[in-house]
Amino acid sequence: MILGLVKKNTYQDSVNLMLLSTRLTEKEGVRKVSIMMGTPANKDIFRNTGMYCSEFETANPNDICISVDTDSSEKLSTISEELDAFISDLSSSSSESKLRKAKSLKGALNKIENPNLAIISIPGEYVYEEGKRLLENGMNLFVFSDNVNYEEEKKLKEIAREKGLIVMGPDCGTGIILGVPLAFANVVSRGSIGVVGASGTGIQEITSIIGRLGEGVSHAIGLGGRDLSEEIGGISAEIALNFLKEDIDTEVIVFVSKPPARDVRDKIVEKLKQINKTTVAVFLGEKSLSQDENIHYVSTLEDAANLAFYLSRSKRVNKETFMVIKDRLDTLRLNPKQNRIHGYYGGGTLAGEAKEILAKYISSEGNKIIDYGDDQYTKGRPHPMIDPSTRIEAIKKLKDDESVAIVLFDNVIGHGSSTDMAGALGPHIKDVLEYKRSRNQDIVFIASVCGTEEDIQIYSKQVKELEKSGVVVLDTNAQVAKLGLEAMEYINERRTVEKSQSGLFDSELRVVNIGLESFANTLYEQNLSVVQYNWTPVAGGNKELQKMLRKLENL
Amino acid sequence: MILGLVKKNTYQDSVNLMLLSTRLTEKEGVRKVSIMMGTPANKDIFRNTGMYCSEFETANPNDICISVDTDSSEKLSTISEELDAFISDLSSSSSESKLRKAKSLKGALNKIENPNLAIISIPGEYVYEEGKRLLENGMNLFVFSDNVNYEEEKKLKEIAREKGLIVMGPDCGTGIILGVPLAFANVVSRGSIGVVGASGTGIQEITSIIGRLGEGVSHAIGLGGRDLSEEIGGISAEIALNFLKEDIDTEVIVFVSKPPARDVRDKIVEKLKQINKTTVAVFLGEKSLSQDENIHYVSTLEDAANLAFYLSRSKRVNKETFMVIKDRLDTLRLNPKQNRIHGYYGGGTLAGEAKEILAKYISSEGNKIIDYGDDQYTKGRPHPMIDPSTRIEAIKKLKDDESVAIVLFDNVIGHGSSTDMAGALGPHIKDVLEYKRSRNQDIVFIASVCGTEEDIQIYSKQVKELEKSGVVVLDTNAQVAKLGLEAMEYINERRTVEKSQSGLFDSELRVVNIGLESFANTLYEQNLSVVQYNWTPVAGGNKELQKMLRKLENL
């Protein structure tokens, strides 16, 4: 038999209701449990699934409705007790966290300065009213909720556009803004690839692959499943692309979605072409691999990630890496005479590659890339990939050389090579660094290790050993030379550093979270500025009454 | 003063001479030591560096010549003793290894069946005579030695071409053939990227980056520094490209060199265009990034590696991975009714991607990719990225399903997702596998994990957990679906498996090593078939006498 139970004024979010459902289903004698808040839409679901009970008639959106399929009517009291215990557990455990909380938007706004993002996960039918208020308070929206109708979605997005804001979603499952993962998202370091997509796990797959390859993401912006429909017309897609177009951290843009409505697709493609950056587009289901102006079309998520990785790596050096050594370069700028670059190479081709990349500087006096494998240095002695002595001598000489600011080198491991080149060069590098620092000077060593984890010297061990000695270690020799070039440009004051900031979110996120508290907790644990707005349906969810109350509020 | 010493008939290779040099230079009272075998070329070097002594006049290439700059003539006897000790140390330590050895080519050929590669590291002036004999015995050559003149290099390469063989080098520092690293090379797994290059550390950098990205190399063929000169005309480059063109393991070809002679460059480009495979060319120093038919031009080694990685990944699934499960697929072929594919997905877009890739099969009855995140499966229960229960049920049902052969699924980790989906699904998968195997059947589970090492679930942990349960785990969902497709093709007998074999080397290396014994030891340690030919100059290095002896040998 189907029995019904209503708990008045006990609003719970959907995750808690699911947890409760799982717990109750495990009870003996219970065949099926259905638990929802008493909204009109949910009452329809009860009806359609044959779980409706007369008790629900007077329930409102603030009331938990439970429908149980069981043989014994005694079960209902057990379930009622279980429910009380569950709710009291929840309130005690959640009060332990130091997350700031409010029961109204006003209260929330008092607890956070100038919030720029609201994450919304309340029932879809209430999203429009809340969303509008949040937009009016200058917040971008990340709408996790689904069941928002087209009309309301479009209205919210139009309001956002007018105000220079964006609505991600509704039904937006994932996003990464300024390096912060939102809702269902993966931890990926910050980098130069921006992602825009109408696909949750599509964005997760692309950003994860990029992360595992060692690259990073500037922003990943979810649009929700319907933004690219004819009805909505890609309003948020356009705003997101405009944003990444101007964003100085973003160098390559990936666009991912199912094939959108024809007109919308044309609009997106037109928009991508207007962007003075390399872009990768994957319209899932379209098979062609091709290039049209600055757009590379691919057909799988993996291809999108791998191609974006390649394209971003082939650009100039990663800004993040530059920022890591910026303070040290500032020290070097204090002594304009210490402005030269040296390269001490064992690998001939690697030396050659560095020379090409640094051609602009190598031609001028005092800058040099030396290939110690060249005949003139190897007469009667082993190759510098085996024997560190020629390079140790060069490193030692840096102590008394007041002109060198940047030193590049390679460490080629593998069969045949020295069993521990990092261990041989490292102490001498450390010694030079300590000597310079004792005189308030600095000198920047940048290197790469050529080899793999399976080589006897073990790639990661050699990297760590060099880092321990104070060397900046990058993935490849090209990256080393490119960072060397950037560093030279900077200390010679031919390049300024643009401060990272973004049109929609400035330089940090400040979040109001409305709905599922776990989203706020995740952000809180990352030391983000966040306040939890414990939303419950105003006036028992009566929309007419809500409107009147809001009018009174605004008086 | 400069003192000279000659040890008759004590031939040593250049590595040993360098070790000896290092040891002697450390002696007190010794300013400088120069040690070389008494070849005419070496005598010239003694003269040019002011280290020549009258004792060297009668020395021949089998005699060690030592020149010492010291204040005390007594040092000479110390050095002589040191030298004797060094040589006796060497012969006792090298006799410990079980590496097969011979003192003549004939002896070597008696100890190895049908060798297909000779590695040569004897003094350059003897390379031609030995190389010719080796080519005549059907071996490809890897010539590490330098100082081979143009004329001899060209002749050797022409002989090789006539015989359908290749000469790598002279002055070839690196190579990977059939997965075996030669001379100075890195350990990189076998895969679908072939590399040809006139650049040692260029090849090492490219293959290492490919290896660190998780891709593999079919062959990496070094050409030596002069193959692309006008004089040689790229003979070996052409042979190498023809070889990779036909090689079934190679899907993408990378060509790397300094800009070659104009005519040679044209020839290479023409050759690349004739290859019905994607190619990447990096002529170091040429800056343009462009595409011309099947050739992608890039300007750094990193770009070459990253682009080749992208291009090879976007091809159909890696053959190596297919071979890993081939035996299991053969079991499945025994029951032609067990020929269906299922996909149990949590991620909607990932399910969609799998459907696209498997479109050919999904349309037919019984094959299905289910998106368990779809509304019809999530009414009143958490999303399948959180709650494993719907997928556990599906997996359990496989026990009694005799039709399903291949099961694909995803495991999306990160914020919001289940803390241990692999741990939740794993035991049920293991159970199904054990059940099937107890009935001499099989079923193949293939999955990917979407996430990163920094996610709370930890990417590598989830991968290992799934592997422990018997799941084949690939890097990305596209790879999963592509392997699923290949597996379906195979068990439905719409695809045959081509046996991996290569025109120049058939399916395994069998090596004669002439010169530096360390090269042979490295191969021996990898359980390769190798014999060490302890070469010494015949007839004291007298070339006239050598020719006569060889004629007598051939009678």
Interface residues (C-beta under 8 A of the other chain):
Chain A: V15 M18 S21 T22 S34 I35 M36 I45 T49 P181 A183 F184 A185 N186 V187 V188 S189 S199 G200 T201 G202 Q204 E205 S208 I209 G211 R212 L213 V256 K258 L284 G285 L289 Q291 V298 S299 T300 L301 E302 D303 A305 N306 L307 F309 Y310 R313 S314 G346 G347 G348 T349 L350 G352 E353 E356 I357 K379 G380 R381 P382 M385 D387 D410 V412 I413 G414 H415 G416 S417 C450 G451 T452 E453 E454 D455 Y459 D475 T476 N477 A478 Q479 S518 F519 T522
Chain B: V15 M18 S21 T22 S34 I35 M36 I45 T49 P181 A183 F184 A185 N186 V187 V188 S189 S199 G200 T201 G202 Q204 E205 S208 I209 G211 R212 L213 V256 K258 L284 G285 L289 Q291 V298 S299 T300 L301 E302 D303 A305 N306 L307 F309 Y310 R313 S314 G346 G347 G348 T349 L350 G352 E353 E356 I357 K379 G380 R381 P382 M385 I386 D387 D410 V412 I413 G414 H415 G416 S417 C450 G451 T452 E453 E454 D455 Y459 D475 T476 N477 A478 Q479 S518 T522
